[in-house]
Amino acid sequence: MANDRIFVGTASGLLALHAVTGKRQWQSDESTVKSPPTVASGTVYAATTEHLSRRC
């Protein structure tokens, strides 16, 4: 969680949900996320079946 967003890895990519409302903030259309998303210096990282995904 960072900046009032919860990051969730799914079979179809990465989701950012608002921590209070649960409303989707954004979604990546990557391959299946295989590890819990990690936030470092304002960037979200997640390992997928294809590669390491990065979203600012």
Phi and psi in degrees as GROMACS dihedral restraints (atoms count N, CA, C in turn):
[ dihedral_restraints ]
;  ai    aj    ak    al  type     phi  dphi    fc
    3     4     5     6     1  -159.7    20    10
    4     5     6     7     1   143.7    20    10
    6     7     8     9     1    51.4    20    10
    7     8     9    10     1    44.1    20    10
    9    10    11    12     1    61.6    20    10
   10    11    12    13     1    26.5    20    10
   12    13    14    15     1  -124.4    20    10
   13    14    15    16     1   143.1    20    10
   15    16    17    18     1  -109.6    20    10
   16    17    18    19     1   131.9    20    10
   18    19    20    21     1  -106.2    20    10
   19    20    21    22     1   131.3    20    10
   21    22    23    24     1  -130.6    20    10
   22    23    24    25     1   128.7    20    10
   24    25    26    27     1   -89.0    20    10
   25    26    27    28     1   137.7    20    10
   27    28    29    30     1  -130.8    20    10
   28    29    30    31     1   179.0    20    10
   30    31    32    33     1   -69.3    20    10
   31    32    33    34     1   -16.6    20    10
   33    34    35    36     1  -118.0    20    10
   34    35    36    37     1    11.8    20    10
   36    37    38    39     1   141.0    20    10
   37    38    39    40     1  -151.6    20    10
   39    40    41    42     1  -119.6    20    10
   40    41    42    43     1   134.5    20    10
   42    43    44    45     1  -115.3    20    10
   43    44    45    46     1   145.1    20    10
   45    46    47    48     1  -117.3    20    10
   46    47    48    49     1   120.4    20    10
   48    49    50    51     1  -114.3    20    10
   49    50    51    52     1   143.2    20    10
   51    52    53    54     1   -66.5    20    10
   52    53    54    55     1   130.6    20    10
   54    55    56    57     1   -64.1    20    10
   55    56    57    58     1   -27.7    20    10
   57    58    59    60     1   -94.3    20    10
   58    59    60    61     1   -47.7    20    10
   60    61    62    63     1   -91.4    20    10
   61    62    63    64     1   -22.0    20    10
   63    64    65    66     1    79.2    20    10
   64    65    66    67     1     1.1    20    10
   66    67    68    69     1   -69.8    20    10
   67    68    69    70     1   138.7    20    10
   69    70    71    72     1   -66.0    20    10
   70    71    72    73     1   127.7    20    10
   72    73    74    75     1   -93.2    20    10
   73    74    75    76     1   -44.0    20    10
   75    76    77    78     1  -161.0    20    10
   76    77    78    79     1   166.2    20    10
   78    79    80    81     1  -145.2    20    10
   79    80    81    82     1   135.6    20    10
   81    82    83    84     1   -95.7    20    10
   82    83    84    85     1   150.6    20    10
   84    85    86    87     1  -106.1    20    10
   85    86    87    88     1    61.6    20    10
   87    88    89    90     1   -94.7    20    10
   88    89    90    91     1  -175.2    20    10
   90    91    92    93     1   -81.1    20    10
   91    92    93    94     1  -175.1    20    10
   93    94    95    96     1   -57.1    20    10
   94    95    96    97     1   128.2    20    10
   96    97    98    99     1   -79.3    20    10
   97    98    99   100     1   125.8    20    10
   99   100   101   102     1  -105.3    20    10
  100   101   102   103     1    -5.9    20    10
  102   103   104   105     1  -138.9    20    10
  103   104   105   106     1   158.4    20    10
  105   106   107   108     1   -62.2    20    10
  106   107   108   109     1   137.3    20    10
  108   109   110   111     1   -61.7    20    10
  109   110   111   112     1   145.7    20    10
  111   112   113   114     1  -125.3    20    10
  112   113   114   115     1   139.0    20    10
  114   115   116   117     1  -110.8    20    10
  115   116   117   118     1   129.5    20    10
  117   118   119   120     1  -143.5    20    10
  118   119   120   121     1   124.8    20    10
  120   121   122   123     1    51.7    20    10
  121   122   123   124     1    41.0    20    10
  123   124   125   126     1    81.2    20    10
  124   125   126   127     1     7.3    20    10
  126   127   128   129     1  -118.0    20    10
  127   128   129   130     1   138.4    20    10
  129   130   131   132     1   -98.8    20    10
  130   131   132   133     1   130.0    20    10
  132   133   134   135     1  -118.1    20    10
  133   134   135   136     1   142.0    20    10
  135   136   137   138     1  -153.4    20    10
  136   137   138   139     1   134.9    20    10
  138   139   140   141     1   -82.5    20    10
  139   140   141   142     1   132.7    20    10
  141   142   143   144     1  -117.3    20    10
  142   143   144   145     1   176.8    20    10
  144   145   146   147     1   -68.9    20    10
  145   146   147   148     1   -17.0    20    10
  147   148   149   150     1   -99.7    20    10
  148   149   150   151     1   -43.9    20    10
  150   151   152   153     1  -171.3    20    10
  151   152   153   154     1  -175.9    20    10
  153   154   155   156     1   -84.6    20    10
  154   155   156   157     1   121.8    20    10
  156   157   158   159     1   -95.5    20    10
  157   158   159   160     1   140.3    20    10
  159   160   161   162     1  -132.5    20    10
  160   161   162   163     1   132.7    20    10
  162   163   164   165     1  -137.3    20    10
  163   164   165   166     1   131.0    20    10
